[in-house]
Amino acid sequence: MFKKIRGIFSSDLSIDLGTANTLIYVRDKDIVLNEPSVVAIRQSSNGAQKSVAAVGTDAKRMLGRTPGNITAIRPMKDGVIADFHVTEKMLQHFISKVHDNSFLTPSPRVLVCVPCQSTQVERRAIKESAMGAGAREVYLIEEPMAAAIGAGLPVEEANGSMVVDIGGGTTEIAIISLNGIVYAESVRVGGDRFDEGIVTYIRRNYGSLIGDATAERIKQEIGTAYPSTETFEIDVRGRNLAEGIPRSFTLNSNEIMEALQEPLSAIVQSVKSALEQCPPELASDIAERGIVLTGGGALLRNLDKLISEETGLPVIVAEDPLTCVARGGGRALELLDKHAFELLTFE
């Protein structure tokens, strides 16, 4: 009863709970929050009390730079919850941050996007942590479905659409027709694996260690997936392993392309296997329409060219690929009210 009263003062949310970033879409307001999924936890001197020191952007700055009593953790791993309590605290923080003006504790209806291959246990964990964070009802929608709606694909028609959603922890590949998923594949390769590839490459070829944050910066600034005429360069500082002293060196985009070969070929391979499993009628629709890329990984330079070269199909990057999933979840919530979405699998 009380939750219902508090619910009047809360707006419906769609949350894209990602490995790297959490995005929240509020109904009629668009994306209101886009922050890294990182929580910094401070342990008191006696070691018994744990308190949240920072969440989101502030906590991300602390990654790899914390003193002994503070740990910065990423509670999501490969798109599913790795640390239950911390995820709950993070969601609580984000939900209250979105409802900054209400005098009651918010109790919204929440739609959370989950990876398509996640197990019942993992889904239940996500559901319960959203409930624990104060949600009054929790719906789950599969990530590629939300990404397709957010990218503006005609999901309700009897036509095949193919979505490749490259997130921080997983890459979701789905073929969608008539509001349902015909074929879905989830590969545990994403932006984090790109970063790891860069770290390993630099360690092997330059004998230097760099942190994840630096690797991410390199990927965003000069990362490329397909050889192009122009090359970009970046100056990087890392700790030289032989001498143990920080050294600086210059990388160019061709080297980064080489460093990303392994995770990229895994993604291309799974796109190909999805096309192999696809029913022939839908395959002809996809050949006509092309493949749509969403998710933060889609921002990697020339990734569309690489997939297009490998498959021979047109590849389009959705506009604003980072927010596609959260926006699609928001649209699904609106459709849920109109009961036009009976066909969708909400758990």
C-alpha positions in Angstrom: 0.0 0.0 0.0 2.7 2.4 1.0 4.8 1.4 -2.0 1.8 2.4 -4.2 1.6 5.8 -2.6 5.3 6.3 -3.1 4.9 5.0 -6.6 2.7 8.0 -7.5 5.7 10.2 -6.9 8.1 8.1 -8.9 8.5 7.9 -12.6 8.9 4.7 -14.7 12.6 3.8 -15.4 14.3 1.7 -17.9 17.7 0.7 -16.8 20.5 -0.7 -18.9 22.6 -2.4 -16.3 25.9 -2.8 -18.2 29.3 -4.1 -17.3 30.9 -0.8 -18.1 28.1 1.8 -17.9 24.7 2.0 -16.3 22.1 4.1 -18.2 18.8 5.2 -17.0 16.0 6.4 -19.2 13.1 8.1 -17.5 9.7 8.2 -19.2 9.0 11.4 -21.2 12.5 12.7 -20.2 15.0 10.7 -22.3 18.3 9.5 -20.9 18.9 11.1 -17.5 21.9 9.2 -16.2 24.9 7.7 -17.9 27.5 6.6 -15.4 30.2 3.9 -15.2 29.1 0.8 -13.2 31.8 1.3 -10.6 31.4 1.5 -6.8 34.2 2.5 -4.4 33.8 0.9 -0.9 35.6 2.2 2.2 36.4 -0.2 5.0 36.6 1.2 8.5 39.8 0.8 10.5 38.4 -2.2 12.5 37.5 -3.9 9.2 33.9 -4.6 10.2 32.0 -1.6 8.8 31.8 -1.2 5.0 30.4 2.0 3.6 30.0 3.3 0.0 32.6 6.0 -0.6 31.6 6.9 -4.2 29.5 5.6 -7.1 29.7 6.1 -10.9 32.1 8.7 -12.4 33.7 9.6 -9.1 34.4 5.9 -8.4 35.7 5.3 -11.9 38.5 7.9 -11.3 39.6 5.8 -8.3 40.0 2.6 -10.3 43.6 1.5 -9.9 44.4 4.5 -7.7 43.0 3.6 -4.3 44.7 3.4 -0.9 44.5 0.3 1.2 41.2 1.0 2.9 39.2 1.8 -0.3 38.5 -0.7 -3.0 36.9 0.3 -6.3 34.9 -2.6 -7.7 32.9 -3.2 -10.8 29.9 -5.2 -9.5 28.8 -6.4 -13.0 30.9 -9.0 -14.8 30.0 -10.2 -18.3 26.6 -8.5 -18.2 25.5 -10.3 -15.0 25.8 -9.6 -11.3 29.1 -10.6 -9.7 28.6 -8.8 -6.4 25.0 -8.8 -5.2 25.0 -6.3 -2.4 27.2 -3.8 -4.1 24.9 -3.9 -7.2 22.0 -3.2 -5.0 23.7 -0.2 -3.4 24.7 1.1 -6.8 21.1 0.8 -8.1 19.8 2.5 -5.0 22.2 5.4 -5.5 21.3 5.8 -9.2 17.5 5.5 -8.6 17.6 8.1 -5.9 19.8 10.4 -8.0 17.3 10.3 -10.8 14.5 11.3 -8.4 16.4 14.1 -6.8 13.3 16.2 -5.9 11.0 13.8 -4.2 10.5 13.9 -0.5 9.5 10.2 -0.2 11.9 7.3 -1.0 11.2 6.6 -4.7 9.5 3.3 -5.6 9.3 3.3 -9.4 8.4 0.6 -11.9 11.6 -0.6 -13.4 12.5 -2.4 -16.6 15.9 -3.9 -16.6 17.7 -5.2 -19.7 19.4 -8.6 -19.3 21.7 -10.6 -21.6 19.8 -13.1 -23.8 21.7 -16.1 -22.6 21.6 -15.3 -18.9 20.3 -18.1 -16.7 17.2 -18.1 -14.5 19.5 -17.6 -11.4 21.2 -14.6 -12.9 17.9 -13.0 -13.9 16.5 -13.6 -10.5 19.6 -11.9 -9.0 19.1 -8.8 -11.2 15.4 -8.8 -10.3 16.0 -9.0 -6.6 18.7 -6.4 -6.5 16.3 -4.0 -8.3 13.6 -4.8 -5.8 16.1 -4.3 -3.0 17.0 -0.9 -4.4 13.4 0.1 -4.0 11.6 -0.8 -7.2 7.9 -1.6 -6.9 7.7 -3.8 -10.0 10.5 -5.2 -12.0 10.2 -6.3 -15.6 13.0 -7.9 -17.6 13.6 -7.5 -21.3 16.3 -9.1 -23.3 19.1 -6.8 -24.3 19.1 -7.3 -28.1 15.3 -6.8 -28.2 15.6 -3.5 -26.4 18.6 -2.5 -28.6 16.5 -3.2 -31.7 13.6 -1.1 -30.5 16.0 1.7 -29.5 17.7 1.6 -32.9 14.3 2.1 -34.5 14.0 -1.3 -36.2 10.6 -2.5 -37.2 10.5 -5.3 -34.6 6.8 -5.9 -34.8 6.7 -6.7 -38.5 7.1 -10.1 -40.1 10.5 -9.1 -41.4 13.9 -10.2 -40.1 16.2 -7.6 -38.4 19.6 -8.4 -37.1 21.2 -6.6 -34.2 24.7 -6.9 -32.9 25.0 -5.2 -29.5 28.6 -4.9 -28.4 28.7 -4.0 -24.7 31.4 -3.9 -22.2 31.3 -7.5 -21.1 29.2 -9.3 -23.8 28.3 -9.1 -27.4 24.7 -10.0 -28.0 23.7 -11.1 -31.5 20.0 -11.5 -32.3 17.7 -12.0 -35.2 14.3 -10.5 -34.5 11.0 -10.9 -36.2 7.3 -10.4 -35.0 8.3 -9.0 -31.6 10.2 -12.2 -30.8 13.8 -13.4 -30.9 14.3 -16.0 -33.6 17.9 -16.7 -32.8 20.1 -15.2 -30.1 23.7 -15.7 -29.3 25.7 -14.1 -26.4 29.5 -14.1 -26.6 31.5 -13.0 -23.6 33.6 -10.7 -25.7 33.2 -6.9 -25.5 34.9 -3.6 -24.7 36.7 -5.1 -21.7 38.3 -7.8 -23.9 39.5 -5.0 -26.3 41.2 -3.3 -23.4 42.8 -6.5 -22.2 44.0 -7.1 -25.7 45.7 -3.7 -25.8 47.3 -4.2 -22.3 48.7 -7.6 -23.4 50.0 -6.3 -26.7 51.9 -3.4 -25.1 53.3 -5.7 -22.5 54.5 -8.1 -25.1 55.9 -5.6 -27.6 57.0 -2.7 -25.5 57.7 -4.4 -22.2 55.6 -1.9 -20.4 52.6 -2.2 -18.1 49.6 0.1 -18.5 46.4 0.2 -16.5 42.8 -0.5 -17.8 41.9 3.2 -17.8 44.8 4.0 -20.1 44.0 1.1 -22.4 40.4 2.3 -22.7 41.7 5.8 -23.6 43.9 4.3 -26.3 41.0 2.3 -27.7 38.7 5.3 -27.8 41.2 7.7 -29.3 43.1 5.7 -31.9 41.5 2.2 -31.9 40.4 0.9 -35.3 39.1 -2.4 -36.6 39.9 -2.2 -40.3 43.0 -0.8 -42.1 42.5 2.7 -43.4 44.6 5.2 -45.2 45.0 7.6 -42.3 46.9 6.5 -39.2 46.5 8.1 -35.7 49.1 8.3 -33.0 49.0 8.7 -29.2 51.6 9.1 -26.5 51.3 6.7 -23.7 53.1 6.4 -20.4 53.5 3.1 -18.6 55.8 1.3 -16.2 58.7 -0.3 -18.0 59.0 -3.9 -16.7 62.7 -4.3 -17.2 63.7 -1.1 -15.5 60.7 -0.6 -13.2 60.5 3.1 -14.1 57.7 4.9 -15.9 58.5 5.4 -19.6 56.6 7.0 -22.4 56.2 5.7 -25.9 54.2 6.3 -29.0 51.6 4.0 -30.5 49.8 4.1 -33.8 46.4 2.9 -34.9 47.8 0.0 -36.9 49.4 -1.5 -33.8 46.1 -1.2 -31.9 44.3 -2.9 -34.8 46.7 -5.8 -34.4 46.1 -5.9 -30.7 42.4 -6.1 -31.2 42.5 -8.9 -33.8 41.6 -11.7 -31.4 38.4 -10.3 -29.8 37.3 -8.8 -33.1 37.6 -12.2 -34.9 35.5 -13.8 -32.1 32.8 -11.2 -32.8 32.9 -11.7 -36.5 32.9 -15.5 -36.1 29.7 -15.4 -34.0 28.0 -13.0 -36.4 28.7 -15.5 -39.2 27.4 -18.4 -37.1 24.2 -16.5 -36.4 23.8 -16.0 -40.1 24.3 -19.7 -40.7 21.6 -20.6 -38.2 19.2 -18.1 -39.7 16.0 -19.4 -41.5 16.3 -18.7 -45.2 13.4 -16.2 -45.5 14.8 -14.1 -42.7 18.2 -14.4 -44.2 17.0 -12.7 -47.4 15.4 -9.9 -45.3 18.8 -9.3 -43.5 20.7 -9.4 -46.8 18.4 -6.6 -48.0 18.3 -4.5 -44.8 21.7 -5.2 -43.4 23.0 -5.6 -39.8 22.6 -2.9 -37.2 25.4 -2.3 -34.7 24.5 -0.9 -31.3 26.3 -0.7 -27.9 29.5 1.2 -26.9 31.7 -1.2 -28.9 30.0 0.0 -32.1 31.8 3.3 -31.7 35.1 1.5 -32.5 36.4 3.1 -35.7 35.7 1.1 -38.9 34.1 -1.8 -37.1 31.1 -1.6 -39.5 33.6 -1.9 -42.4 35.2 -5.0 -40.9 31.9 -6.8 -40.4 30.7 -5.7 -43.8 33.9 -7.0 -45.5 33.7 -10.3 -43.7 30.0 -11.0 -44.3 29.4 -9.1 -47.5 26.2 -7.5 -46.0 25.5 -3.9 -45.5 26.3 -2.8 -41.9 24.8 0.3 -40.2 25.8 1.8 -36.9 22.7 2.9 -35.0 22.6 6.6 -34.1 23.8 7.1 -30.6 24.6 3.4 -30.1 25.5 3.8 -26.4 22.0 4.7 -25.4 20.1 2.4 -27.7 19.3 -0.3 -25.2 18.1 2.1 -22.5 16.0 4.0 -25.0 14.5 0.8 -26.3 13.6 -0.3 -22.8 11.8 3.0 -22.3 9.8 2.5 -25.5 8.9 -1.0 -24.3 7.6 0.4 -21.0 5.4 2.8 -22.9 4.1 0.0 -25.1 3.6 -2.1 -22.0 1.0 0.5 -20.7 -0.8 0.3 -24.0 -0.8 -3.5 -23.7 0.5 -3.6 -27.2 3.4 -5.6 -26.0 1.7 -8.8 -24.8 4.0 -10.7 -27.1 7.2 -9.6 -25.4 8.7 -11.9 -22.8 8.6 -10.0 -19.6 9.5 -12.2 -16.7 
